């Protein structure tokens, strides 16, 4: 393998193979890492200046002062372009400009002085800062050669930067070559700029320009140089393989353009040399008839496409209409998906790669993939959900079908298989939802069940500091109302009132009050049982159980037995959040661990107390965390059989402390929320029969959609729901019986009241 890592070794491995053979290998690698998704950035093109000290023989972007008009765009002109892009739904402001024109032109120096700047890069910083402050766009800067000081100056105003390597061939800089007379095109100079970006930790775009006189061996050498820089710093977010286009009025106007086959060979070589995880980009406007072939060769990104501004570098090649690009991408079995100016891998770790102010913007916009959430819907907001694509086929459909076939046998899935389902894109999302709904129909039928219950949250005073919780007081007193603690008489009164109003269940949970001990929870159960003798007491999270047992110096099973004998009927499976220590260390570091949560549930099931299981997702987690959580729940269910239902709870972000500090995403996308319901049904098939949707989090329209994704239960009417409301939820405190029936009918189903343990009620509550 040592020889294969050299240019000579790669040449011997690649050049003898047919283009078709290379493409086959490259496509397999691309699909393995990116699935059917092909990304693009919706951008505006801001040509800050057309002046440049270089004289590349193929370029029409750079202009002499007599042809350039005003040397620089004004800040007002920059903002006009940016705002037009923002109005058209763009998210990226691509700044492209000539390289240090002040070193060549007096008019540039004079203009900069009038603007109060000594360099083009200094003015670029002001322009990018204005866009960042005045619009929602994220700047991507292509300013030419930069050193360490330049990068330090520009990094605070950029989500990403870029510099095309183009080639490492010294020959092209010799007299008669396309780069002769262009000091910034010297390969060593460009390579050092790419290294400097790596030292600065800047997400960076680079790439090759092919067909300007370089050989295949020289392309391999350039790709190896990029690979080396990325290996040292990890900062290369994408590599562009751009084909030369001859332009009128340039010295290379008569130079032959590279054929499509040569472009495909280079893309495939880039995929094989740079690896499966590297994003490979080709501009779609420069090869409009070869898009399907480009994707087969290894392309997984189309770069920036603007609905507002032309391609100022290639003005003869207009951008494809986004609908046409989407159709062409879909025709090849791929799914066109928007991204930000910063690539998804880097958007998933914004605190590592971005300045704090930019990291804050990025984190609030993306889903667990690091891709922007396009719709306005967010859990708990009351906004209507978007439509999801209809069923169809993509290049990933075969793999997804194989996973679904395995799941239908009821034997569970591996974590990697669950991740593949969570990654479903485009029409495959509907395919997963439909498969989940078939399993639901076969397992539990068409009834949509619900329980008539009342929430009694007996205190919001809590000594824990869960980052997602806006309900608790004591550590966040300023948020949403005063602290309170209900006395036993009030808890009992509310329970009796609930029973009188037709409730069959009371759900009791609260904060961990510093004065509470194990006797407190026993007293609450006894008070409720005395006040409402026949009601089902569904109470106490694993955190409360752990706290109660530890304060009395008892083991879990004896303490749970005491609670059961006092009248406790079942446990809610809350405090689970995400059962993965990487996540818990961020969102609830002082809470029960995964092992402790499992231990409480195992003990409860052993003493005859059944429970629910939950997941609260969409904050700092990703799909592998979700898959591990489902695996933990299934494994315990196969051991004990004690879970009655699984309840996905999308993170409601609006008042959550961790979101207000900029350290969490803004909840899951609607696609993710539906896939969580569906994948839960699929992954838990054969173990847990009931999958519940939260009307509090999803809203009525979201619940209707979830009823087509494997859901068979809508939980309780939840008189006096307060935890989601404290987080900013707008879907109300009660979902009454009549609304349960109307919602089920809107989904083509029928509603039926149930008991907590999914039994029949003697007489259903009146609407």
N, C-alpha and C positions, 0 to 999 in steps of 0.2 A: 504493500500500500504506500510505502515511501515514494517509490517512483511515480505512482499514480497521482501524488500530491504535487508533482512538478509540472511545469508547462509541457515538457517533453512527454511525460507519462500520460497526461491528459490528452495530448494530441494523438498519441498512439492508441488511446482508448476510444476517442471520439471520432476522429477524422475518417477512419476506414468504415465506420458504420453508416448505414443509409439514414437519411433524414427521417424516414418513417419509423425506423427502429428507435432512434433517439427520442422522437416524439412520444412513442408508446411508453418508454420508461419515464419520461418527464411528466406525462399526464398522470400516470399512476402515483408518482410522488406528490404531485399537486393535489390530487383528490384526497390522498391520505391525510394531508395537513389542513387543507382548506375546504374540503367537501365540495359542494356545488356552488359555493359563494364566490362571486367575482365582485370586487369592490370598485368604487369610484368616489371621487370627492367633488361635490357640487361647489364650484368656486367662481370668483371673479378674478380677472387678470388685471393687475395694476402695473403698468409699465412706468415706473417712477422716472426713468430717464432712458432715452434711446442712444445717448452718447456713450462711447466705449473707447478705451485705449487700444483694444485689440482690432485686428483686421482679418478675421477669419474669412476665407475665400468663398464660403457658402452661405454667409449670414446676411439676411435682410433686416434683422431687428436693429442692429447697430447702424446709426446714421451719422453723417458728418453734420456739423453745426448748421450749415446752410440749409439742410433738409430736415432738421429735427424739430423746427419750431421752437417753442419755449424749452430751455435746457432741462427743466424739471417740472413735474406736476406740482401744483400747489397743494397744501394740506386740504384745502376746500375741494379741489378736484379729486384728490384721493378719497375723501369721505363721500363725495357724490357717487363715485363708482362703488364704493363699499356698501352704501345704503341702498343703491339700486340692486345689488346682489342680495343683500339681506331681505329686501322685499320680495325677491324671486326665490327665496328659500335656500340661498347659498349659506355655507358654513365656513368656507375658506377664502382668505384674501391672499392670492398668490402675487407677491412682489417680484417682478423680474426687471433687471436693469443692467446697463452696461457696467463693465469692470473699471472702476477707478478712473473715470473720464477726466477728472481734474489733473491727473498726471500728464495729460496730453493737450487739453484744450483750455485756453485762457477763459473762454466764455463759461466753461463749467466752474472754474475757480471764482469768477466774478459772481455768477449766479448763487453759488453756495455762500459766498460772503454776504450777499444781500439777504439770504435766508437765515443768517446767523450761524453758519456751520463751516467747519474747515475741511470736511470730507463728505463724500457721497454716503458713506456708511453711517456717519453721524446723523445726516438728514433722514436716512432710511429709518433710523431708530425713532426719530420724532414721528414720522409718518405711520410706522407700525404701531407705535404707542397710541396714536390718535384713533386708529381703527380698533384697537383693543379696548380703548376706553369708551368710544362713542357708538360701537356696534357690537353685535354678538359674534362677529366673524373672528376666526382664529388666523393670525398671520403665518404664512409660510414664506420664507425669505430665500431668494436665489440671487445673492448679491455678488457672486464671483469669489475671488480668492479672499480668504479671511485667515488671520493669525489668531493666536490665543487671546490677545487683547480685544480684537474685533469681536470675537465670539462672546467674550465676557460682557461686552457692551450690548450686544444684540440679543443675547439669550433671554433677558427678562421680558422682551416684547414679541417673542416668537414661540409658536407651538412646535415648529420644525423648521429646518433649513435644508438647502440642497445645493449641490455643485456636480454637474456632470463630469465624470472623469474623461469621458469620450474615448480616449485611447492612451495607452502607455508607450506608443511607438514614437521614438525620437525621430524617425525618418520623416514623419508628417510635419515636423517643425523645420526641416531643412528647406533651403531655397527651392521654390517650385511646389512645395507641399502646402496643404490647406491651412496649416497653422503657422506658416512662416510670417514673421513680423508680429506675432501675438504672444507677448511675454507670459501671459497668464495661462497659455495652453501647454507650456513645458510640463511634461508628465510629472517630474519630481516636485514641481511647485503645486500641482493639483493634488498629488498624493499627500503632501504635507498638510494641505488644507483639510483633507478628509481625516487625517490623523488628529489635527487640532480639534475638529468637531467631536471626535471620539473622546479626547481628553476633557472636553467641556461637557460631555454627557448629553449631547444634543441629538435628538432623533433626526436622522439625516437621510436624504435621498441622493443617490448618485446613479451612474449608469454609463452605457456605451452608446456612441453614435457610430453606426456601421455603414460601410459603403463609401467611405471617403478616401480609400486607398490602402487601408490596413489589410493584413492577411488574417486567416483564421487563427494561426498561431498567435498573432499579436492580440486578437480578441481573447484568447485563452489566457494570455499573460495578464491582460487587464482584469479579467474576472478573478484570477488568482490574487491579484493585488487587492481587490475589493474584499475578497474573502478574508485575507490576512488582517486588514484593518478592522473588519467586523469581529473577527475572532479575538482581537485584542481589546475591543471596547464595547461590542454588542450594540452599536448605535445605528447601523445601517438598516433603516426601516423598509426600504424598497430599492430595487435596482431596475432602472429603465433600460430597455433595449430598443433604441430609437433608430429607425431606418432613415438614411439620408434622402432628402427630396431636393432635386435640382430646382433652383430658383432663377428667374430671369434677372438680368442686371447684376449678376455676380460672376466672379471669375470661373466658378464651377457650373455655370449654367448648362454647359454641354456635357458635364460628367454623367456617366451612366448611373442610374439608380440601382440599388441592389435588388435582385429578384426576390419574390416572396420566399422561395426555398431557402435563400441565404439568411433571411430574417428568421425563419423557423429554425434553421440549424443553430443559430446563435442563441435564440431563446431556450431551446432545449439544452444546449451546452451550459447556459447560465443556470438553469434549474439543476442540472446534474452536478455542477461544480459548487454552486452556492448552497445547495441542500433543499430539503423538502419544506423547511419552515420559512425560507426567505420569500418575501413578496416580490414577484417578477411582474413588471409593468410594460405595456406597449401602448403608445398613443393611438387610440382608435381612429382618429381622423387622418392618420398617415397610412393606414392600411385598411380602408373601409370595406373592401371586398374579401378580406382574409380573416375576419374576426374569429370565425369558428376554428380555423387552423391555428391561429395564435393561441387560443385557449388550449387546444390539444397539445401544443408545444410547451406549455407550462405557464402561460400568463394567468394570473389570478387578480389582476388589478388593471383598470383602464386609466388611472391617473385622474387629474383634474379635468372636469368637463363643465363648461360654463353655459348657462342659459341666457347670459347677459352680454359677455364680452367676447371678442374674437380671440383666436390663438395668434398673439402678436409675433411669435417666433415663426409660425408657419401660416401666414395669412392666406395663402392660396388653398389651404385645407380647412374648411369650416368644421366646427365641432358637430358630431352627430346629434340629432335630436334625442333627448333622453329616452323618450318612448321608443324610438327606433333602436337605440342601443340596448334597451331592456329587452325588446323583442328579439334582436339578434343574439343576445346572450342566452335568452330562454330557448331559442331554437337549437342551441348547442347543448341543452340540458343543464344550463347553469342558471344562477339566480343573481341578478344585478342588485347590489346592496350598497347603500351609501355608507361612507366612512368620513372621519374627520381629517383635517390636515395632518394630524399626528396619527400614525398607524395604530391599529387596534392593540397590538402587543404592548405598545408604549402607553396607550390610553388606559390600559388595565393597571399600570403602575405609575400614575402621574406624579406621585410624590417623589419617585426616583428620578424621573426624566424631565420634569417640567418645573418652572418657577412656581411658587405657591399660588399666585393669582391666576395663572393659566391652568394649573392643576385643578383648582377649584371649579373653573368653568368646565373643564373636560370631564371631571368626575360626575358632575351633575347632569351631563348630557348622555352618558353611555349606558349600555346594557352590560351583561356579564361577559360578552365577547369583546368589549371595548369599541363597539360600534354605536353610532348615535341612535337614540330612540326618536323616531320621526313623529309619532303621534302625540297629541296633547294628553291622551289618557294617562293617568297615573293612579295607582291604587289609592282608594279612599277619597279621590277628588270630586267625584260625581260627573266627570267629563265622559261623554259617550266613547265607547271603544271603537277602534278602527275595524274595517273589514279585513279578514285574512284571505289569502289567495285560495282559489278553488283547487280541488284535487287535480293532479297532473303527474308528470314524471320529470325527474332530474337525473343527473349522473350518479346521484347517491341513492336513488330509489331502490335499486337492487339490494344494497347493503341494508337499508332500513327495513325492507320487506323481510329479509332473512332474520333480522333481530325480532321483528314483530311475530314471525312464525314461531320462533323459539319461545317467546314470552307466552304465546297462546297455550303452550303446554303446561304452564303454571309452575315452572321450575325456577323461576327467578332469572335475573340477568346479571352479568358481570358489570362492574362499574364502568368500564370502557364502553360497553354497549349502551348503557344509560346515557353516558355523555354524548354518544353519537345521536341518540334520539333528541336530546336537548339542543343539539346543534342543527337539527333539521331546519331547512330554509325553504322559502317559497312554497310551492305546492306540497312539498313533503310535510309541512306543518299540518296541513289538513289531513294528509294520509295518516299521520300518527294519531291525530284526534279521532278520526273515523275508526281506526283500529281499537282505540281505547273504548269508544262507545259501543262497538260490537261486543267487546268483552263485558262491558257493563250490562248490556241487554241479556247476554247469555247467563250472566252470574246472578243478577238480582232483578231483572225485568225492567219494566218501564215506569214503575212508581217513583215519584220524587218525594222522599220522606222528609219530615221535619218534626221537631219536638216543641211543645209549648213550654217555655221556660222563662225564668227571670234571673238576671244577673244581680248578684249582691256583692259589690266590691267594698268590703267592710273597712278598709283603710287605704289611703293613697300615700301614707308615710312609709318610706322604705330606706333602709340603711345600705342598700346595694346601688351600684352606679352603672346600670345597663345603658349603653349608649343609645339604644333605639327607643327607650321608654320615655314618653312625655307624660305618662299618667302619674308616676311616683313623685312625691314631694319629700322634702327633707334634704335632698341634694340639688333640687331644681325648683326652689320655691316660687320663682318668678313666673313660671309657666302655667298658664291655664288654671287659674283659680286657687283657692286656699287649700291647705292640708286639712284632712278630717280623719276621724276615727269613730265608727259607729259603735254604740254600746250594744250589749247582748239583747236588750229589750228591743232596740230598733231592728236589729238583724232578724229577730224572731217575728216582729210585726210584719216586716216585708215578706218573709216566707209565708206567713199565714195569709197575707193579702194575695200573694201570687197563687196560692192554692185556691183561694176563693174565686179568683179570676180565671180558673181553669187550667193553670199550669200544672204539669206533672213533674216538673224538675225545677230545682233551684241550683244555680251554678255559683259557687262561692270561691272567690280568690281575692287576694289583697297583697299589699306590700309587706315586706318583712319589717314590721314595727320593732324598734329596739326593745320595747317592753314585752313583746310576745315570747312565749315559750310553748312547750308541748301541751301544757294544760289549756292554753288559750284556744287552740284548735279543737281540743276535746270539748271545751265549754261551748264553742260555736255550734258544733254538731248537735250536742245535747239540747241546746236552746231551740234550734231549728226543728229537731225531731219532736220536741214537746209541743211546739207551736203549730206544726203542720205534720201530723203523725204519718200520713200516707204518702208524703211527697218524696221524690227521689233526690237524694243529696249527692250532687256531683261537685266535689270540692277538693281544693288544695293541690297546687302544683308540686312537682318533685322538690322544688326549692323549699317550699313550706314544710313538706314532710321531712326533709333532711334537717331543717332548722328545728322543727318540733322534737324530733327524736334526739338530736344532739344536745338540746338544752336540758333534756331529762336524763341524759346519759344512757339512752336505750338503743338497742339495735333496731334496724328498720322493721323487720317482720313483727316483733312484739308490739312496737308502737302502732303499726298499721292495723294489727289485730285489735288493739284497744279502740282505735277510731272506728273500725268496722262494727265492733260490739256497741259502740255509742250511737251508731246510726248512719255512718258514712256508707254510701252505696257504690260510687265509682270515683275515679280520679280523672281530671283533665290532663291531657298530655302536653301541657304548656311547659315553658322553661326549656324546651328542647332547642329553640331557635334553629341553629344548624349544628348538627352533631359532628363537629370536626374542630379539633383544638386550634387549628390555624385561625379559624373564624372567631371562635369564642374568646381567644386571647385579645381580640380587638374590640368586639362588641359587648362582651360581658365577662371580663377577666376574673371577677371575684365571685362569679356564679358557680353553680354545680358544674362539674366537668361532664363530658360525654359518658365516661364510665359511671359517674355518680348518678346521672339521670337514668341510665340503663339499670343500675342497681336498684333504684327506687321502684321502677316499673316491674322488674323481675320479682322483687319482694311483694309488691302489691298483687301481682297475678298469682303468686304462690299462696297468698292468704285468701284468695277468692275475690279480690277486688279488680274488676276489669277497668280499662282506661282507654282514652283516645290517644292518638299520636299526632303531633303537629310538626310543621316546619315553617319558620319565618324567614323568608328569602328575598334577595334583591338589594342587598346593602354593600357588603364588602366581599361577598362570596362569589364563587364561580361554579361551573357545571360539575366539576369533579367533586366539589364539596357536597353538592346536591345528591350526586350519585352515592357517595359514601353514606350520607344520611339515610337514604332509602335502603341501602344494604344493611345498615345497623338495625333499622326498624324491622325489616323482613327477617333478619337472623333471630331477633328476639321473639318475634311472633311465631316463628317455626319452633322455637323452644317452649314458649308458654301458652300461645294461643289467646292471650289476654287483651289484645287490642280490638276494639269494636269498630273503629274507623280511622282513616287518615285524613288530616285537615291541612291543606296548604294555606298559608297566611302570607300574602304579599306584604312586603315592608311598606308602611305608610310613612312617608318621609317628612311631611311639612313641618311638624313641630319636634321631630326627633332630635335630641341634643347632638348626636353624632353627625347628622346631616347639617344642622345649623353651624357646626364647626368645619364643615367642608370635608369631612372624612368618610362619607358614605355616598353611594349612588342615590339617585332619586327614585328608588324602587325598581321593580322589574318592568320590562316592556309588556304589552298585552300579549304578544307572541309568547314570551317566557311564562307569563301567568297561565296561559292555556296549556302550554306544553307541560308545566308542572302538574296540572290536574291530570293530563293524559298519561304522562310517563309514570305518575304515581299509580294510576289504575293498571298500567301495563306491567310495571316492575313488581307490584305487590299482588298481581293476579295469582290466585291459588293460596294466598296467605291472608289478605285482608279484603273483605268483600265490599266495604262501604268507603266511598271517596266523597268527601264533603267540600262544597264550595262556600266561601265566606261572602255573604251578601254585603256585610259591612265593608269589606275591602274591595270587592269587585263591582258593587253596584248592581242594579237590577238587570241592565243590558249585559253586563259582564257575566252575571250568573246564567242568563239564558244561553250565552255562548258556551259557558262551561258545561252546561247540561248536554251539549253535543260533543264533549271531550272526555266522557267517562264518568261524569259526576252523577250520583244518584241521591244525594242528600244535601239539604240546605241548612242543616244545623237547627238552631233554635230561633224563636221569634225575638229573643234577647230583650225583654223589657228592661229599659234603663241601661243599655250598652254604654259604657263610658271610656273604655281603654282606647279604642280606635278614635273616638271623638276627641279625646285629649291629644292625640297625635295629629289632629287636623282633619280627621275624616268627616266627609260631608254627606254620608248616606243614611244618617238618622240613627235613632236609638231603638227602633222597633220595626220589625218586618212582620206584619200581622198575618193572621190565618188567611184572610181573603187574598192578601197579596201573594202569599205562598201559592195559592191555587191559580191565580192569574199568571204568575211567572211560569209555573209548570205548563199551563195551557199554551203560553206563548212559545214554549219550546217543543210543542207537540206531544206533551206528556200529561200525566195527571198526578195530583198531589195526594199524599196520605199522611195523616198524623201518626207518629210512632211514640213508643216509650224510649227512654234513654238507651235501653239495651235492644232496640229495634223490634220490640214486640208490638202487638196490636193494643190500641187503647180501647177501653170499654165503650166510651162515647166520645166521638171527636168534638173538639171545641167548636163553638159557633163562629162563623166568620165575623 
